[in-house]
Amino acid sequence: MPVVRRDWGGDRARRNSVFDRLSLVGMKALLARQKIQKFVGALHGHNASKGVFITTSKFSDEADRYAKGINLKIVLVDGQKLAQLMIDHGVGVSTSEIYEIKKIDSDYFIEE
């Protein structure tokens, strides 16, 4: 498992041979294009054809444009998207309340 940097809260990369993908957990600041370029370099270094870059923060517009404009398949997951994925898949979340919403059944009131 190649590690880009171990600083407990910094960036980590790992190779998943089943999906041929590297995962990177970013730091808690706006991530610039240079971070994505470094990640792409790590992908090339491991002959990976695609990668997922996950951060609890946000990506700069320049970083987003860069990731979309290169030959590799790079998926950027920011904090908001990560939270939504966690909610959608029930990972690290729990249900606190469930609401029942009723609507009027118009057919009930139609006389035949």
N, C-alpha and C positions, 0 to 999 in steps of 0.2 A: 504494500500500500504506500505509494509515494506521497510524501507530505511536502507541500510547498513551504509552509511556515507553521511552526507550533508556538503560538503565543497566547493560548487559551482566550479566545475572543477575537483572534485574528483570522487569517484565511487558512483553510485546510482543503486539500484536494484528495480525492481517493478514486481509484479506478474500480469500476464495476465491470468485470469481463463479460458478464451476460449481456449487458446493454451497450458495451463499448462506449462508456460515457464517464466523464469526470464530474464530480460534484464539488462545488466550492461554496463555503459559507463565508459571506462577506462581513465587514466590520459595520459599526453603527453610524456611518456618515454617508453623505451623498457620494455615490461611487462614480468616478470619472472614467473616461474612455481608457486611460492607461491601465486601470485594473482589469478591464476586459481584454486588452491587448496582452497583458501578462498571462491571463487565463488561457487565451488562445495559444500562446507560446507553450504553455504546459500541455495543452491538448496535442499540439504538434509533436512535442517531445515524447509523448506516449502513443503516437500514431492513432489517436482517437479521431473519429470523424464527426463527433457531435458532443455537446456538453450542456450542462445545466448549471447556471450561476445563480445561487440563492443568497439573498441578503435580507436582513431585517430592516434595512433602510430603503433608499430609493436609488435608481440609476439616473445619471444625468442624461439629458436629451442626446448629447454627443455620444455617450456610451451606447445608448439604445440604437442610434443610427449606425454606429460602427458594427454592432452585433448583427444587424439586419443586412449589412452590406458586404459581408465576407462569405467565402465559399463554404465554411463549416456551418453546420446546423447548431446554433447557440440559442438556448431558451433562457431568458432572463426572468427571474422570479423575485419581485421586490416584497417588502414587508406586507403590503396590503394584499397582494396576490397570495402570498404564503398564508396569511391569516384566513383568507377565503378558502383556500385548499384544505386547511386544517378543519375548518367548519364543515365543508362539504363532505369530507371523508371521516369525520369524527375522531381526529387525531389531536390529543392534548386538550380537548374541550369537553364540556359536559352541559347537558340541558338544564337550565335553571327554571324555566317556565314554558308552558305550552298554552297558546291561545286558540280558542275555537271561534271562527268567524262565520256568522250565518248570513245568508242572503235570502231575499224573498223569492219564493217559487211562484212566478206569475201564472203558470199553468194551473195552479191550485184554484185560482179565482175565476178562471174562464168557465162559463156555463155552457154546457152542450145540450 
